[in-house]
Amino acid sequence: MNANDLREKTVDELRDLLASMKKESFNLRFQQATGQLENTAAVRNARRNAAKVKTILNEKAAAAAE
C-alpha cells in the first residue's frame, strides 16, 4: 500500500477502505487465536496499512480545517 495512492482517493473511499481493513484485521486475529494463521506477518502488515489510511484521513481533515 503506497501513501501516494492513498492521497489520491476521496475521504469516502478511504473510510470504506479502513472499514474493510478493520474486518481483515479482526479475521487475522481470530485465525491467530485459533492457530490457523500461517503468515503471522500479515497481522503486522494489516495494522500498518490501517495506520497509513488513518494518517491520510487526518491529513485531509487538517487541510479541510484550514
Residue pairs with C-beta under 8 A, 6 or more apart in sequence:
1 49
1 52
3 52
3 55
3 56
6 14
6 17
6 52
6 53
6 56
7 56
7 59
9 17
9 56
11 57
11 60
14 53
14 56
14 57
14 60
15 57
17 53
18 50
18 53
18 54
18 57
21 46
21 49
21 50
21 53
22 50
24 46
25 43
25 46
25 47
25 50
28 37
28 42
28 43
28 46
29 43
31 37
32 40
32 43
37 43
